[in-house]
Amino acid sequence: MAGEVSKAAKPQLRGLLRSQIKRNIILAACVATAAAVAQKFLYNDERKKVYAEFYKTYDIEKSFNQIRNKGLFDSCEPDN
């Protein structure tokens, strides 16, 4: 029976804070990188598509004439 008993592993006492800080910094960097990549693909790319579609069909002359005819510009008169 004495041969079957093993000693418990000693806890790490020296450099414990340093090793935890190193592990936490690496983990934080991985999580931040994953969040940045996820935001790029899930949010930014979709937003770029929406903006591109808007400006593809946007008519600035039509928009200008609508605002002018409402009388919102002081520099030019409406077409009444």
C-alpha positions in Angstrom: 0.0 0.0 0.0 2.8 2.4 0.7 3.9 2.2 -3.0 0.5 3.4 -4.2 0.4 6.6 -2.2 1.8 9.5 -4.1 2.7 13.0 -3.0 0.5 15.9 -3.9 2.0 18.4 -6.3 3.4 21.5 -4.7 1.7 24.8 -5.5 3.5 27.4 -7.5 4.5 30.1 -5.1 7.2 32.0 -6.9 6.2 34.1 -10.0 2.5 33.3 -9.5 1.3 36.8 -10.2 3.6 37.2 -13.2 2.4 34.0 -14.7 -1.3 34.9 -14.1 -0.7 38.4 -15.6 1.0 36.9 -18.7 -1.9 34.4 -19.2 -4.5 37.2 -18.8 -2.8 39.5 -21.2 -2.6 36.8 -23.8 -6.2 35.9 -23.3 -7.3 39.6 -23.5 -5.4 40.0 -26.7 -7.0 37.0 -28.2 -10.5 38.1 -27.2 -9.9 41.6 -28.5 -8.7 40.3 -31.8 -11.7 38.0 -32.1 -14.1 40.9 -31.3 -12.4 43.1 -33.9 -12.6 40.4 -36.6 -16.3 39.7 -35.7 -17.2 43.4 -35.9 -15.5 43.8 -39.2 -17.3 40.9 -40.8 -20.7 41.1 -39.1 -21.1 44.9 -38.8 -18.7 47.0 -41.0 -19.0 45.0 -44.2 -22.8 45.0 -44.1 -22.8 48.7 -43.4 -20.5 49.3 -46.4 -22.9 47.4 -48.6 -25.8 49.6 -47.4 -23.9 52.8 -48.0 -22.8 51.7 -51.5 -26.3 50.8 -52.5 -27.6 54.1 -51.2 -25.1 56.2 -53.1 -25.6 54.0 -56.2 -29.2 55.1 -56.4 -28.9 58.6 -54.9 -29.8 61.5 -57.1 -28.3 64.7 -55.7 -30.2 67.0 -58.1 -33.5 65.5 -57.1 -32.7 65.9 -53.4 -31.5 69.5 -53.9 -34.7 70.4 -55.7 -36.9 68.9 -53.0 -35.1 70.9 -50.3 -35.1 74.1 -52.4 -38.9 73.8 -53.2 -39.6 73.4 -49.5 -38.0 76.8 -49.0 -35.2 75.7 -46.7 -32.4 77.4 -48.7 -32.0 81.1 -48.2 -29.6 81.4 -51.1 -32.1 80.3 -53.8 -35.8 80.7 -54.4 -38.3 77.9 -54.7 -39.9 77.0 -58.1 -43.4 77.9 -57.1 
